[in-house]
Amino acid sequence: MAVSPGPPARRAAWEAYTIVAGRLLTALQDPAAGPATLNVRLGVAASHIMRSASLWPEHGPMLVSAVHAAVRLLRADARDDLTELAGRIADRLYLLSAGPPRASTAPRNRAPW
């Protein structure tokens, strides 16, 4: 697994993203993956997110709530809803790993008026 450079919060978000997108979502999209496999994959993702949540003051509590909801969905065997939620968690983690938007410093090919 490649590690993203940058501050610890961004690295932790990238690691969590690769776990959710690369392992959990892959298992959810595989019809042959049973509840035991999904339980392990969700457990690994949840553990990483719970440990790292304090690094993301604004988004950490929301991600923790999403993890709790994901566990409830897994227990209810709501695979489609769990897949949707896992995708949204992955999206948020990816944005956190990218860091804040930066203003472009590239020269603009425009007239000054």
Secondary structure, DSSP 8 states (H G I E B T S, - for coil): -----S-HHHHHHHHHHHHIIIIIHHHHT-TT--HHHHHHHHHHHHHHHHHHGGG-TTTHHHHHHHHHHHHHHHHTT-HHHHHHHHHHHHHHHHHHHH-S-----S---S---
